[in-house]
Amino acid sequence: MRKETIMIDINFFTALHLWAAESIANWNQLVGGSFVLFFISFAIILRGYHLFYGWNIFSSGDEHTNKIIASAAAFMFVGYIICDIVLPHAYMWQIFFLLKYSIVFLIGGIYLMWQYHRDLS
């Protein structure tokens, strides 16, 4: 008996795989778009971290800042688990690995920016 995992409709990922396999240009667009999303997400989370801790990387922060950073980490962890459940592991796992971390960083960065905007309002 084969164990099934919870995933989005596999036809979506199959279509993406077939599109990427059509030509090297499609594969390069997929890889390039994934890297662009990763670097944008990484820049957003670094900016959010900078807004709360400033330039002092080794700062311990205060109780409010530590709570916000812990909440962002919790959201990122939940996003990681959801991406790990939803994205396939059978094929194109390098691209989905990159997309998973892009989404996780984006979730954490958006939460930090939203919390900073809410604190200033």
SVG drawing of the C-alpha trace seen along z (x, -y; Angstrom):
<svg xmlns="http://www.w3.org/2000/svg" viewBox="-6 -57 33 59">
<polyline fill="none" stroke="black" stroke-width="0.4" points="0.0,0.0 1.4,-3.4 1.3,-6.2 -0.1,-9.4 0.9,-12.9 -1.3,-16.0 -0.4,-18.1 -1.9,-20.6 -3.3,-19.0 -0.3,-17.2 -1.5,-18.3 -0.3,-21.9 3.2,-20.7 3.3,-18.3 2.3,-21.2 5.1,-23.3 7.6,-20.5 6.5,-20.0 6.7,-23.7 10.2,-23.9 11.4,-20.8 10.2,-22.2 13.2,-24.4 16.3,-25.7 14.8,-29.2 11.8,-28.1 14.1,-26.4 16.2,-29.6 13.1,-31.7 12.0,-29.4 15.4,-29.4 16.0,-33.1 12.5,-34.0 13.1,-31.8 16.4,-33.5 14.9,-36.9 12.1,-36.1 14.6,-34.6 16.8,-37.8 13.8,-40.1 12.4,-38.1 15.9,-38.0 16.2,-41.8 12.7,-42.3 13.4,-40.2 16.8,-41.9 15.1,-45.3 12.4,-44.2 15.1,-42.8 17.0,-46.1 14.0,-48.1 13.7,-46.4 17.3,-45.8 19.1,-48.6 22.7,-48.2 23.6,-46.4 23.5,-42.8 24.5,-41.4 21.8,-43.4 19.6,-41.5 16.7,-43.9 13.9,-44.5 10.9,-42.5 8.7,-44.0 11.2,-43.5 12.0,-39.9 8.3,-39.1 7.9,-40.5 11.0,-38.6 9.7,-35.4 6.3,-35.8 7.9,-36.3 9.9,-33.2 6.7,-31.3 5.0,-32.5 8.1,-31.5 8.1,-28.0 4.4,-27.5 5.0,-28.7 7.9,-26.2 5.8,-23.3 3.0,-24.2 5.4,-24.5 7.0,-21.2 3.6,-19.5 2.4,-21.1 5.4,-21.2 6.4,-17.9 9.7,-16.2 9.8,-13.8 11.0,-16.1 12.5,-19.6 13.1,-19.6 15.9,-22.2 13.6,-24.8 10.9,-24.0 13.5,-24.1 14.5,-27.6 10.8,-28.7 10.1,-27.2 12.7,-29.4 11.7,-32.4 8.1,-32.1 9.3,-31.6 11.5,-34.7 8.7,-36.7 6.3,-35.7 8.7,-36.7 9.6,-40.0 6.0,-41.0 5.1,-40.3 8.1,-42.4 7.2,-45.3 3.5,-45.0 4.3,-45.0 6.7,-48.0 4.0,-49.9 1.4,-49.0 3.8,-50.1 4.3,-53.5 0.6,-54.2"/>
</svg>
